[in-house]
Amino acid sequence: MNRRELIKKGSLSILACTLPVPLTSFKKYNNMNTLKNFEVIIIGGSYSGLSAAMALGRSLRNVLIIDSGLPCNRNTPHSHNFITQDGATPKEISEKAKAQVLKYNTISFLEDKALKGKKIDNSFEITTASGKAFTAKKLIFATGVKDIMPPIKGFSDCWGITVVHCPYCHGYEIKNKKTGIIANGETAFHLATLVKNLTPNLSILTQGKAEFNLEQLAKLKKNNIDIIEKEISEIEHKNGQIKNVIFKDHSKASIEATYASLPFEQHSNIPELLGCELNEQGYIEVDMMQKTSIEGVFACGDNVSRMRSVALAVASGNVAGAVINMELSNEQF
């Protein structure tokens, strides 16, 4: 499957827009009929989007946040490796962040999906699923990505619980368990080097013929890492806790947790429709200032980086918000 096949069209949610009007205490727009024009629209109201909105709100920028309420980590029981929030649930972190951001009077939040976007003169127009249309001078896409689950029974039920993507986010919680890596080649080898420090019992499940070079095979053997070249038919589990991995030949492996590297698609197709370039991995191309290839359009969070973590999403959103404020200040001064 090539990159274009994986970058499928999707919906998105909008996060920030600026507006110089008093808002309700909850900052949720229920009547948008008279509120159409904003300085910034942030599409996606999770960690990176909220972080960008805070930077803008503290600079008195009028911001509309539009979000569909479907973060990619919604099934994850706890978030880790984010200082001051280690062990909190993703929902707890996002709700606390949202409450803090919406204390800034120039920020508003709309629960909706952004379906269309287009350039109009010196601004952008975003149309939502409910039929509302808004314009803004700047856009931030904090829309994340959507993982494409393999056709393995039980896989999606365990995703984010005992089938995980990142040793930094989840590795400590599954340390010393009988652990698998569902991947092949360079990706599997890279994960094995990181995971070996967390468990003495490690197997690579290649889903077919192994694709390692001789040097890699020698290192895997030296570290007593098994390679299982069978295809998986099912992950046997109870409430997301893996019991066994069952293969198509009806054999099984006693595995308690596994890492998996999945293909993905952008959660929103609007950046690409606006002309934003994607890199070969399928992420939105941005520079160090979170600027896309389209002037006035920024992106941050999981849609721009394979380094998927709450901490890094927050950092990239903070940069995007600060840079947009600088641009607006220079344009208005």
N, C-alpha and C positions, 0 to 999 in steps of 0.2 A: 504493500500500500504506500503510495507516494505522499509527499507532504501536502499537496493540494487536495488529495482525497481526505486527509485527516482534518484539514482546516475547513470544516463544513460551515454552512450558514447557521447562525444561531440568533437567539434574542439577547437583549442586554438590558441593564438597568442603569439609570442615570443618577449621578451623585451630586454634583455641586453646581450651583448657579447663584449669581449675586442679585440682590434686590433690595432697594432702600425703602422698605416698608415695615411697619411693626407686624410681628408674627404672633401666633397663638403660643401658649406656654409650652405645648408639646412640639411646636414648630412643624406640624404636619399640615400640608396644604390640602384641605378638603374642597376648596373652591378656587380653582386656578384660572377661572374665566377672565379675571382682570389682571392676572399676574403672568406676563408673557415674556418679558425681556430681562435678561440677566447678564451679569459680567462673566460668570463661569458656570458651566454645567459639568458636574462630575458624574460620570456614569459608573455605577457600582458603589454601594454604600457599606462595604465591609472595611477591613483594617486600613488598606492603603488609601481608599477614598475618604474615610473619616479623618485620617491623618492629614491629607491634603486640605480637607475642609477646615480643620482646626487652624492650620497655618494661615489660611485665607480669612477666616473669621476673626482672628486676632489682629489682622490688618484692616478690619472693617470692610472687607469685600463682601458683596451680596452674593450668596451662593445657594443654589438649589441642588439638593441631593435626591436623586431618583434611583430607587433600588427595588429589585424584585423579590428579595428575601430568600435567595437560594445560594448561600455560600458553598463553595466546593468542600469545605471541611465540616459540614453540618452533622455528619455521622460520627465525627471524632469525639470520643468521650472526654479527653482532656488535652489541653495545649501545653507544650513544654518548650524549653530553651528560649524563653522570652523573660528577661529579668523583671521582677516584681509581679509577674503574672504566671509563674511556673506552676502548673497543675490546675489552673483554672479551666473551665470549659470554654470552648470557642464562643458560645452564646454569652456567657458571663462577660468575657472581654469585650465583645462587640457591643453589648447593651450598655456597659459602663462607658465605653468610648462614645457611643451615640449620645448618651445623656450629657456627657461633658461637652461635646461639640455643639449640641443644640442649645446650650446656655448662651452662646454667642448670637445676639439678636439678628444678625444679618444672614444667618444660615437657616435654610428650611429643608425639610425632608419629605419626599413624595414616594409612596409605595406604588410602583408602576414599572412597566418594562419599556425601554426605548427600542423602537422597532426600525426607525428610519432616521437618517441624518443627511444633511446637504449643506453646501456652502452657499451663503447668500451675501453678496457684496463683502462687507468687512466683518461678517458674523457667521454663525452656524445655526441651523434650525434642526431641532430634534423633535420627532413625533413619537408619542408613546402608544402602548397597546390600547389605552382607554380613549384614544383619539385626541389627546391634548397635544399642543405644539408650543415649543419654547425656543427662544433664540438666546445666544450668548456670544460674547467676544472670544472666549476661550473654552476649550473642551478638555476634560481629563477623563480618560478611559481607565477605570479601575475595575474592570469587568471580570478578571480572572480567566481561568480555563476550565474546560469540562473534560474530565478523564473518560476515556473510552474503555469500558469494561470488557474483558474477554468473555466468550461464551462458555464459561466454566461455572457449573452449578455451585452456589454458595459463595462465589468470589465477592460479589457486590455486597452481600450480607456482612462480610468480614472486613470490607474496605474501611480503613481508618481506625480499625480496632486491633485485629491481629494480622491483617494484611496491610502493610504500610509502605510508604514510599521513601521515607527519610530516616536514616539512623540518628541524626541529630535531633529530630522532632520526637521520635518514638523509640529509639534504640535502647535507652536506659530502662524503659518500662518492660521490655521483652528480653532483657539480658539473661544469659545463662539458660534460655529455653532452647529446645530443639528447633533450629531455625532453618528456613529455606530461603532461597533467592530465586524468584521466577524471572529469569532473564537469560541472555546468552551473550557470548562474545565479550567485547570490551566493557559493555555496561555491567554485565554480571561480574567480571573480574574486578572492576573498580569497586563495586559494592562489597565484594568479598574482602578486599583489603581493609575496608572500614569496619565491617561487621565482625571480622575475626576477633577483634579486641573485646567484643561484647559477649561472645558465646564460644565455647569449645566444641559445640556440636552444630556443624554447618554443612548444608548441602546446596548445590546449585541444580535447579530444575530447569533444564534448557528447552523443554517443549519440543524436542526433536534432536537432530544431530548437533553435537557440541561444536562451537566455532571458536576455539582457542588455538593460539599458536603454541609452539613447543615450549617456549620460555614460560608462558602462562600456565600451561599444563604442569610443568615441573614445580612451579611455586604452589599451585593448588594442591598437588600431591604432597609436597613438603609440609603443608599446613593441615594435612588430613581433611581436606574438603572434598566430599563426595560429589561426583557429577552424575546426575540421573537424566538420561536422554529420552525418557518416556513422556508421552503427552498426558496432560492432566485432564480428567473428566469431571472431577468434583472435589470441592473442599468440604469435608465433613466437619460440622461445627455445632455449637450450642450457643445461641445468642451472640454470635460473632466471635466466639472463642474456638479456635481451630482444634479439632481432635485428631484428624488424619487428612492426608492428601491421597486421593484415590486416582489411579491412572487408568487409561483406556483399556489396558490389558487386565484390569480388575485387581491388580496388586495395589498395595498401599504403603505409604511411608508415614511413620510416626513423627509428625511435625506439629509444633505448637504455635508457631508464628512464622510469617514469611514476608520478605520484601518483594516488591514488584515494580517494575518500570513499565509504565503504560503509555500508549500513544494518547494524544489529546487533540482537542479542537478549541479554537478561541470561543469563549462564551458569547461573544458578540461579533457579528460580521460588519458592523458599521465602520470601524476603523479602516478596514480594507476597502469598503465601498467609497470612503472618503479619499482613498489614495494612499493611506499609510502603508509603508513597506513592511513586509514580514521577512524574517531571516530564514535560513535553511531549516532551522529546527521548528519553525512555525510560530515563533514569538514575534510580537510587535517590535520593530527595530526602533531603539531610542538611543540618544546620546547620554552623557553623564548628567545632564540637566533634565532628563526624562522627556526630552523633546522628540516627537516622531518626525517622519520625513515631511509632514504637512505643517506649515506654519500655523501656529495657534492651537495645535492639537498635541496633547501630552498623554502619556500612558505610564502606569505604575502598578506594582504588585506582581501577581503571578503571571499576568499576560505578557510580561516582558522578560522574565528570567526563569531559568530552570531551578534557581535557588529558592525553593518555595518554603517560606517560613513567615510566621506572623511578624517577627522582629524586622526582617528585611522588607516586608510589605509596608510596614509603618514607616521605615526609613525612606523608602523610595517615594511614598506619598508626601512626606514632609518636604522633600526636595522639590517635587512637582508644584506643591502649593506655594512655596517660597519663590520659585522662579517665575511663576505666573504673576504673583504680586509684584515682583520687580518689573516685569514687562509692562503690566498695567500702569505702574507708577511712572515709568519712563514715557509711556505713550500719553499720559495725562498731564505731565509736568510742564 
